[in-house]
Amino acid sequence: MRVDITSRPTRTVMLVSALLLLAPAAALADPPGYDFMMFPDRMALVVGDANQAAKGVISDENAAALTAGVQPLSGRSIVLMYHGKYYIVPDKRMPNGEMASHAVMSAAKSAGK
């Protein structure tokens, strides 16, 4: 039996099959602009000189040692590299009245287009 791949039903089945194979990957993909901050438990990020960063999952013992005596971030915070230096700053109102976090999220959405 020979399949005619030029027929409309066959092309439709082939297209749907290809889309079904890609659907799981699309469902697991990070939304634009959010992959940096989506950390699993015990994920640590080391930032050094400009444009250098390494991240990895560390042991419970190391995570406990790192967090001893420090307070977790509360509310929204922004990690920013500016003029070659890294900053972690709390969300705040910008001179134009917009919250800084909204400006960053808008920039992330625009970059994903």
Number of C-alpha atoms within 10 A of each C-alpha: 3 4 7 10 12 8 9 10 11 13 13 12 12 13 11 12 12 11 12 11 10 11 11 10 10 11 9 8 9 12 12 15 16 11 10 9 10 9 13 9 10 15 13 15 14 9 13 12 9 12 10 8 10 9 11 12 14 13 11 11 9 12 15 12 10 11 10 9 8 7 7 7 10 8 7 11 15 15 11 13 12 9 7 11 12 15 12 11 13 14 15 15 11 11 8 7 8 11 13 20 17 13 12 14 14 13 13 15 14 11 10 10 6
